[in-house]
Amino acid sequence: MSEYLVDTDIIIEILRGDLHARRVLNGLSVRNDNLAVSVITVGELYEGVFYGRDSQDALARLDHLLESFSEITEVTRRLVERFGIVRGGLSRQIRNQVGDLDLLIAATALEHDRILLTGNVRDFQHVPELQIANFREM
């Protein structure tokens, strides 16, 4: 059984009606894979919901989707220590390219020994030892 940390982008695609993203997530759930989402991702998603067009409908759909995850990981001291190690180990150019929220999500995947399920491989590929699965290629 693989354990995945689901990135923000795939959830956004599902909320927008992307059938491929939905099939990937459903397929992983059917195979009893352990799917988690970071509280950082939840924050990014709520930002989009509250400042989007139809916020009430979007909020209901988001809350329903979040119920399907086996875990919402929290920010802990160990996690922010891992974030500091990950961020500090990157070159200044990469740190400027990859946002801190993405690095927190990457650190979460590393800390919980999960595969990051994302379509944003370009930025995450710079994080050493991070296992990445590109949902667009599944």
C-alpha positions as CSV (number, residue, x, y, z in Angstrom):
1,M,0.0,0.0,0.0
2,S,1.4,3.4,-1.0
3,E,0.7,6.4,1.1
4,Y,0.2,9.7,-0.7
5,L,0.1,13.3,0.3
6,V,-2.3,15.0,-2.2
7,D,-1.1,18.5,-3.3
8,T,-3.3,21.5,-3.8
9,D,-3.4,21.4,-7.6
10,I,-5.1,18.1,-8.0
11,I,-7.8,19.1,-5.6
12,I,-8.3,22.4,-7.4
13,E,-8.6,20.4,-10.7
14,I,-11.3,18.1,-9.1
15,L,-13.2,21.1,-7.8
16,R,-13.1,22.6,-11.4
17,G,-14.6,19.4,-12.7
18,D,-11.5,17.7,-14.2
19,L,-12.5,14.1,-14.7
20,H,-9.0,12.8,-15.0
21,A,-8.0,14.2,-11.6
22,R,-11.1,12.7,-10.1
23,R,-10.4,9.3,-11.6
24,V,-6.9,9.3,-10.3
25,L,-8.0,10.2,-6.8
26,N,-10.9,7.7,-6.9
27,G,-8.6,5.0,-8.2
28,L,-6.2,5.4,-5.4
29,S,-9.0,5.4,-2.9
30,V,-10.5,2.2,-4.3
31,R,-7.1,0.5,-4.0
32,N,-7.2,1.4,-0.3
33,D,-4.2,3.7,-0.6
34,N,-3.9,6.0,2.4
35,L,-4.6,9.5,1.1
36,A,-3.7,12.5,3.2
37,V,-3.7,16.3,2.7
38,S,-1.7,18.9,4.4
39,V,-3.3,21.6,6.5
40,I,-1.3,24.0,4.4
41,T,-3.1,22.7,1.3
42,V,-6.4,23.1,3.2
43,G,-5.5,26.8,3.8
44,E,-4.7,27.4,0.2
45,L,-8.0,25.8,-0.9
46,Y,-10.0,27.9,1.6
47,E,-8.3,31.0,0.3
48,G,-9.5,30.1,-3.2
49,V,-13.0,29.3,-2.0
50,F,-13.6,32.4,0.0
51,Y,-12.2,34.7,-2.7
52,G,-13.8,32.9,-5.6
53,R,-17.1,33.5,-7.3
54,D,-19.7,31.1,-5.9
55,S,-18.1,30.7,-2.4
56,Q,-21.0,29.0,-0.7
57,D,-21.3,26.2,-3.3
58,A,-17.5,25.9,-3.6
59,L,-17.2,25.7,0.2
60,A,-19.7,22.9,0.4
61,R,-17.9,21.0,-2.4
62,L,-14.5,21.5,-0.8
63,D,-15.7,20.4,2.7
64,H,-17.3,17.3,1.1
65,L,-14.1,16.4,-0.8
66,L,-11.9,16.9,2.3
67,E,-14.0,14.3,4.2
68,S,-12.7,11.7,1.8
69,F,-9.1,12.0,3.1
70,S,-7.9,9.6,5.8
71,E,-5.8,12.4,7.4
72,I,-5.2,16.1,7.4
73,T,-1.7,16.5,8.6
74,E,-1.0,19.3,11.1
75,V,2.0,21.6,11.4
76,T,4.2,20.5,14.2
77,R,7.6,21.6,15.5
78,R,9.2,18.6,13.8
79,L,7.6,19.6,10.5
80,V,8.9,23.1,10.6
81,E,12.3,21.8,11.5
82,R,12.2,19.7,8.4
83,F,11.0,22.7,6.4
84,G,14.0,24.7,7.6
85,I,16.3,21.8,6.6
86,V,14.7,21.5,3.2
87,R,14.6,25.2,2.5
88,G,18.1,25.9,3.8
89,G,19.5,23.1,1.6
90,L,18.2,24.7,-1.6
91,S,20.1,27.3,-3.6
92,R,18.8,30.9,-3.4
93,Q,17.6,30.7,-6.9
94,I,15.4,27.6,-6.2
95,R,14.2,29.1,-2.9
96,N,13.0,32.1,-4.9
97,Q,11.3,29.9,-7.5
98,V,9.6,27.6,-5.1
99,G,7.2,29.2,-2.6
100,D,7.4,28.5,1.1
101,L,3.9,27.0,1.1
102,D,5.0,24.4,-1.5
103,L,8.2,23.8,0.6
104,L,6.0,23.2,3.7
105,I,4.0,20.7,1.7
106,A,7.1,19.0,0.5
107,A,8.5,18.9,4.0
108,T,5.2,17.3,5.1
109,A,5.5,14.6,2.6
110,L,9.1,13.9,3.7
111,E,8.2,14.0,7.4
112,H,5.3,11.6,7.0
113,D,7.2,9.4,4.5
114,R,4.5,9.9,1.8
115,I,4.6,10.2,-2.0
116,L,3.6,13.7,-3.1
117,L,0.8,13.4,-5.6
118,T,1.0,16.6,-7.7
119,G,1.0,18.0,-11.2
120,N,3.5,20.6,-10.2
121,V,6.6,18.4,-10.7
122,R,8.7,21.3,-12.0
123,D,9.1,23.0,-8.6
124,F,9.0,19.9,-6.3
125,Q,11.7,18.1,-8.3
126,H,14.3,20.3,-6.6
127,V,13.6,18.9,-3.2
128,P,16.1,16.1,-2.4
129,E,14.6,12.7,-1.4
130,L,11.1,13.8,-2.1
131,Q,9.1,11.0,-3.9
132,I,6.7,12.5,-6.5
133,A,3.9,11.0,-8.5
134,N,2.6,13.2,-11.3
135,F,-1.2,12.7,-11.4
136,R,-1.3,14.0,-15.0
137,E,0.6,10.9,-16.1
138,M,-1.4,8.4,-14.1
